[in-house]
């Protein structure tokens, strides 16, 4: 298992001894995780394993109960704002405004972020996710996959160094899945870091340098993808998730 001993300045993501409890319920226990710039990981686990909670901690949305977490070189509890500038989070829900157009959604988000949205920049972000042709259409007319892409366009307004993705392939059609995989590969090639949480073996593994399994609130496997066949990964996943029940 890849268990970092201490954060280094080159770590994009570093978590050590992370624990999270809600009341008497321990959701995460002894999480050790480290990702470098240009590295990607698929975080596998069944529903309820703690994947979303871990992403929220890394994204500074909730605080760990114990442990050290650094993102982009910043401690997420002490240097929260600096850490947030390095992060792009694509949550499981779309979180778009249905009665606004696509470009109005981006204008609203950009105004909240810096107060000076430029229409050319908004349209460029929509073009990157192949939504430029529907920029002036109400989002309520969009498919679920189009709403996911609009959420990704939001991240492109201030390009992050680290992408945290929660079930990003959900609701995407085959074209959308292919586009997202190509986008993530290009992002990684430019030095970006990707942590992708999913419970599916069908998508996401193609861009992963490493794969981790989260079960029972702990990372029970962390291996390079190149060292695992799909058959072995399925076997280990079934073994560990059965043991966690």
CORFENSUL-V120684 format. One record per pair of residues at least 12 apart in sequence whose C-alpha atoms are under 7 Angstrom apart, sorted by sequence separation. I is the first residue (numbers start at 1). J is the second residue. D is the distance in Angstrom with one decimal. If there is no record, write none. Layout:
i->I j->J d->D
i->I j->J d->D
//
This chain:
i->18 j->30 d->5.2
i->19 j->31 d->6.7
i->71 j->83 d->5.7
i->211 j->223 d->5.6
i->17 j->30 d->4.4
i->18 j->31 d->4.7
i->58 j->71 d->6.8
i->210 j->223 d->5.6
i->211 j->224 d->6.3
i->17 j->31 d->5.2
i->18 j->32 d->6.8
i->63 j->77 d->6.8
i->72 j->86 d->5.9
i->210 j->224 d->4.2
i->211 j->225 d->6.0
i->16 j->31 d->6.1
i->17 j->32 d->5.7
i->209 j->224 d->6.0
i->210 j->225 d->4.9
i->15 j->31 d->6.8
i->16 j->32 d->4.4
i->60 j->76 d->5.8
i->106 j->122 d->6.3
i->209 j->225 d->5.5
i->15 j->32 d->5.3
i->16 j->33 d->6.5
i->208 j->225 d->6.8
i->15 j->33 d->5.0
i->14 j->33 d->5.7
i->15 j->34 d->6.3
i->103 j->122 d->6.6
i->14 j->34 d->4.4
i->60 j->80 d->6.5
i->129 j->149 d->5.9
i->13 j->34 d->5.4
i->14 j->35 d->6.6
i->13 j->35 d->5.0
i->28 j->50 d->6.4
i->185 j->207 d->6.1
i->11 j->34 d->6.7
i->12 j->35 d->5.7
i->13 j->36 d->6.8
i->27 j->50 d->6.0
i->11 j->35 d->6.0
i->12 j->36 d->5.0
i->60 j->84 d->7.0
i->129 j->153 d->6.2
i->213 j->237 d->6.9
i->11 j->36 d->4.8
i->12 j->37 d->5.5
i->59 j->84 d->6.8
i->215 j->240 d->6.8
i->10 j->36 d->6.6
i->11 j->37 d->6.8
i->145 j->171 d->5.1
i->181 j->207 d->6.7
i->215 j->241 d->5.7
i->126 j->153 d->5.9
i->144 j->171 d->5.6
i->145 j->172 d->4.3
i->4 j->32 d->6.5
i->59 j->87 d->6.7
i->125 j->153 d->5.3
i->145 j->173 d->6.7
i->216 j->244 d->5.0
i->3 j->32 d->5.4
i->4 j->33 d->6.6
i->215 j->244 d->5.8
i->3 j->33 d->6.2
i->4 j->34 d->6.1
i->59 j->89 d->6.8
i->162 j->192 d->5.8
i->163 j->193 d->6.2
i->164 j->194 d->6.2
i->165 j->195 d->6.2
i->166 j->196 d->6.1
i->167 j->197 d->5.7
i->125 j->156 d->5.9
i->145 j->176 d->6.9
i->161 j->192 d->5.0
i->162 j->193 d->4.7
i->163 j->194 d->4.8
i->164 j->195 d->5.1
i->165 j->196 d->4.7
i->166 j->197 d->5.0
i->167 j->198 d->4.9
i->103 j->135 d->5.2
i->125 j->157 d->6.4
i->161 j->193 d->6.4
i->162 j->194 d->6.0
i->163 j->195 d->6.3
i->164 j->196 d->6.1
i->165 j->197 d->6.1
i->166 j->198 d->6.6
i->102 j->135 d->5.0
i->103 j->136 d->6.3
i->101 j->135 d->6.6
i->102 j->136 d->6.1
i->169 j->203 d->7.0
i->101 j->136 d->5.2
i->102 j->137 d->6.4
i->101 j->137 d->4.9
i->102 j->138 d->6.6
i->101 j->138 d->4.0
i->102 j->139 d->5.9
i->100 j->138 d->5.4
i->101 j->139 d->5.4
i->99 j->138 d->5.8
i->100 j->139 d->6.2
i->98 j->138 d->6.6
i->99 j->139 d->6.3
i->98 j->139 d->4.8
i->99 j->140 d->6.2
i->97 j->139 d->7.0
i->98 j->140 d->4.5
i->20 j->64 d->5.2
i->21 j->65 d->6.4
i->19 j->64 d->6.0
i->20 j->65 d->4.8
i->18 j->64 d->6.4
i->19 j->65 d->5.5
i->20 j->66 d->6.8
i->19 j->66 d->5.0
i->18 j->66 d->5.5
i->19 j->67 d->6.3
i->106 j->154 d->6.1
i->18 j->67 d->4.2
i->17 j->67 d->4.6
i->18 j->68 d->6.4
i->16 j->67 d->5.7
i->17 j->68 d->6.6
i->16 j->68 d->5.2
i->15 j->68 d->5.7
i->16 j->69 d->6.6
i->94 j->147 d->6.0
i->15 j->69 d->4.4
i->94 j->148 d->5.6
i->14 j->69 d->5.7
i->15 j->70 d->6.4
i->14 j->70 d->5.1
i->13 j->70 d->5.9
i->14 j->71 d->6.4
i->94 j->151 d->6.1
i->13 j->71 d->4.6
i->12 j->71 d->5.7
i->13 j->72 d->6.4
i->12 j->72 d->4.7
i->12 j->73 d->6.5
i->90 j->151 d->6.8
i->11 j->73 d->6.6
i->90 j->152 d->6.6
i->9 j->73 d->5.8
i->88 j->155 d->5.6
i->88 j->160 d->5.3
i->87 j->160 d->5.2
i->86 j->160 d->5.1
i->87 j->161 d->6.3
i->88 j->162 d->6.1
i->89 j->163 d->6.0
i->90 j->164 d->6.3
i->91 j->165 d->6.3
i->92 j->166 d->5.1
i->85 j->160 d->7.0
i->86 j->161 d->5.2
i->87 j->162 d->4.9
i->88 j->163 d->4.8
i->89 j->164 d->4.8
i->90 j->165 d->4.9
i->91 j->166 d->5.2
i->92 j->167 d->5.8
i->86 j->162 d->6.0
i->87 j->163 d->6.0
i->88 j->164 d->6.1
i->89 j->165 d->6.0
i->90 j->166 d->6.2
i->92 j->168 d->6.9
i->55 j->164 d->6.6
i->52 j->166 d->6.7
i->51 j->197 d->6.2
i->39 j->188 d->6.6
i->38 j->188 d->4.9
i->38 j->189 d->6.3
i->38 j->190 d->7.0
i->47 j->199 d->6.9
i->38 j->191 d->4.0
i->40 j->193 d->5.7
i->41 j->194 d->6.3
i->42 j->195 d->6.2
i->43 j->196 d->5.8
i->44 j->197 d->6.1
i->45 j->198 d->6.7
i->46 j->199 d->5.3
i->37 j->191 d->5.3
i->38 j->192 d->4.8
i->39 j->193 d->5.1
i->40 j->194 d->4.5
i->41 j->195 d->5.0
i->42 j->196 d->4.9
i->43 j->197 d->4.5
i->44 j->198 d->5.3
i->45 j->199 d->5.2
i->37 j->192 d->5.7
i->38 j->193 d->5.0
i->39 j->194 d->6.5
i->40 j->195 d->5.8
i->41 j->196 d->6.2
i->42 j->197 d->5.9
i->43 j->198 d->6.2
i->44 j->199 d->5.3
i->37 j->193 d->5.2
i->36 j->193 d->6.8
i->42 j->204 d->6.6
i->42 j->205 d->6.2
i->49 j->214 d->6.2
i->42 j->208 d->5.6
i->49 j->215 d->5.3
i->40 j->207 d->6.9
i->41 j->208 d->4.9
i->49 j->216 d->5.8
i->50 j->217 d->5.7
i->40 j->208 d->5.0
i->41 j->209 d->5.9
i->42 j->210 d->6.5
i->43 j->211 d->6.0
i->44 j->212 d->6.0
i->45 j->213 d->5.6
i->49 j->217 d->5.7
i->40 j->209 d->5.3
i->41 j->210 d->4.7
i->42 j->211 d->4.8
i->43 j->212 d->4.9
i->44 j->213 d->4.7
i->45 j->214 d->5.0
i->39 j->209 d->6.4
i->40 j->210 d->6.5
i->41 j->211 d->5.4
i->42 j->212 d->6.3
i->43 j->213 d->5.9
i->44 j->214 d->6.1
i->45 j->215 d->6.0
i->43 j->214 d->6.9
i->12 j->193 d->6.8
i->31 j->218 d->6.0
i->29 j->217 d->5.6
i->30 j->218 d->6.5
i->31 j->219 d->6.3
i->28 j->217 d->4.2
i->29 j->218 d->5.6
i->27 j->217 d->5.3
i->28 j->218 d->6.1
i->1 j->221 d->5.9
i->2 j->222 d->5.7
i->1 j->222 d->4.9
i->1 j->223 d->6.6
//
